[in-house]
Amino acid sequence: MNKRIYNYSIHLLARQDYSEFKLRTKLCSKKDNLPHEVDEVLEVLKANGLLKEENYRRLFIRKWMMKGESEDKIRKRGAQERLSFSSEEFQLVGQELGFNDEDSIEKLVAKKLRSKEIPTDPAEKQKLREKVLRFLISKGHDYSDAKNSLNKYLNSNNSDY
């Protein structure tokens, strides 16, 4: 096993968590590191419990859930790093954070509209509504769920909408 690669891996893991794929990519990007040496180091790291894919997946889900992303969008982001998630992982992180997709949409709507005054002009209201819906859809949320949450928010804060 190459000690230099191992020590560099420890240095990287001490700063932040990595998936096996992400760490392998980073280590292989260095020109003196040979792929078979990197594989050996990764096996040693896993055997010593220093490279924990489960922890990384949980933190990955948590990070994107906190930003208001939907489960589907998080799965797609994870696929780019060759991560696969189980539904239980999403449920556990959701329980840990204390909210689900619906709560997430409601928080995003409140955040987006908290400093905005709801216009009285119907055309302006529609423009604002479409803007918020586009924002929610960009986070990966379903159109109908986003529309329902937005309507609920607008009705509770503005009885004439």
C-alpha positions in Angstrom: 0.0 0.0 0.0 1.2 3.5 -0.9 1.6 5.4 2.4 1.6 8.8 0.6 -1.8 8.2 -0.9 -3.1 6.8 2.4 -1.9 9.9 4.3 -3.4 12.2 1.7 -6.7 10.3 1.9 -6.7 10.7 5.7 -6.0 14.4 5.3 -9.0 14.7 2.9 -11.3 12.7 5.1 -10.4 14.7 8.1 -11.7 17.8 6.4 -15.0 16.4 4.9 -16.8 13.2 4.1 -16.4 11.6 0.7 -18.1 8.9 -1.1 -15.9 6.1 -2.4 -16.5 7.3 -6.0 -15.7 10.9 -5.1 -12.5 10.0 -3.2 -11.4 7.6 -5.9 -11.9 10.3 -8.5 -10.0 12.9 -6.5 -7.1 10.5 -5.8 -6.8 9.3 -9.4 -6.7 12.9 -10.6 -3.2 13.3 -9.2 -0.8 12.3 -11.9 1.6 10.1 -9.8 -1.3 8.0 -8.3 -1.8 4.7 -10.0 -5.3 3.3 -10.1 -4.4 0.0 -8.4 -2.7 1.8 -5.6 -5.7 4.0 -5.1 -7.9 0.9 -5.0 -5.7 -0.7 -2.3 -5.8 2.4 -0.2 -9.6 2.6 -0.5 -9.9 -1.0 0.6 -7.8 -0.3 3.7 -9.8 2.8 4.5 -13.0 0.8 4.3 -11.6 -2.0 6.4 -10.5 0.5 9.1 -13.9 2.1 9.1 -12.6 5.5 7.8 -14.6 5.5 4.6 -18.3 5.0 5.5 -20.6 5.2 2.5 -23.8 5.0 4.7 -22.8 8.1 6.7 -22.0 10.0 3.5 -25.3 9.1 1.9 -27.2 10.2 5.1 -25.3 13.5 5.2 -25.9 14.0 1.4 -29.7 13.5 1.9 -29.7 15.8 4.9 -27.8 18.6 3.1 -30.1 18.7 0.1 -33.3 18.3 2.2 -32.3 21.3 4.3 -32.0 23.2 1.0 -35.6 22.2 0.1 -34.9 19.7 -2.6 -37.3 16.9 -3.4 -36.5 13.3 -3.0 -36.4 12.7 -6.7 -34.0 15.6 -7.3 -31.7 14.3 -4.4 -31.7 10.8 -6.0 -30.7 12.4 -9.4 -27.9 14.4 -7.7 -26.7 11.2 -5.9 -26.7 9.3 -9.2 -24.1 11.7 -10.5 -21.8 10.5 -7.6 -22.9 6.9 -8.2 -24.9 6.9 -4.9 -28.1 4.9 -4.5 -30.6 5.6 -1.7 -33.3 3.5 -0.1 -36.6 5.0 0.9 -35.9 4.2 4.5 -32.9 6.6 4.4 -35.1 9.4 3.3 -37.6 8.6 6.0 -35.0 8.5 8.7 -33.4 11.8 7.7 -36.9 13.3 7.4 -37.7 12.2 10.9 -34.3 13.4 12.1 -35.0 16.9 10.6 -38.7 16.8 11.7 -40.3 17.5 8.3 -41.4 15.9 5.1 -41.8 17.0 1.4 -45.0 18.9 2.1 -43.4 20.8 5.0 -40.4 21.5 2.9 -42.6 23.1 0.2 -44.4 25.2 2.8 -41.1 26.5 4.2 -39.9 27.3 0.7 -43.1 29.2 -0.1 -42.9 31.2 3.2 -39.3 31.9 2.6 -39.8 33.1 -1.0 -42.8 35.3 -0.1 -41.8 36.6 3.4 -40.5 39.9 2.2 -42.9 40.3 -0.7 -46.1 42.2 -0.5 -48.9 40.3 -2.3 -50.0 42.6 -5.2 -53.7 43.5 -5.6 -53.6 43.7 -9.4 -54.6 40.2 -10.8 -52.0 40.3 -13.5 -49.2 41.0 -10.9 -50.6 38.3 -8.6 -50.5 35.8 -11.4 -46.9 36.8 -12.3 -45.8 36.4 -8.6 -47.6 33.0 -8.4 -45.9 31.7 -11.5 -42.5 32.9 -10.3 -42.9 31.0 -7.0 -44.2 27.9 -8.8 -41.2 27.9 -11.1 -38.9 28.2 -8.1 -40.6 25.2 -6.4 -40.5 23.1 -9.5 -36.8 23.9 -9.9 -36.3 22.3 -6.5 -37.8 19.2 -7.9 -41.3 19.4 -6.3 -44.4 18.2 -8.0 -46.5 20.9 -9.7 -49.7 20.0 -8.0 -48.2 19.8 -4.6 -46.4 23.2 -5.1 -49.7 24.8 -6.4 -51.7 23.5 -3.4 -49.1 24.7 -0.9 -48.9 28.1 -2.6 -52.7 28.4 -2.6 -52.8 27.5 1.0 -50.2 30.1 1.9 -51.8 32.8 -0.2 -55.3 32.1 1.2 -54.1 32.1 4.8 -52.2 35.4 4.4 -54.5 37.2 2.0 -58.2 36.4 2.2 -59.1 38.0 -1.1 -56.8 35.9 -3.3 
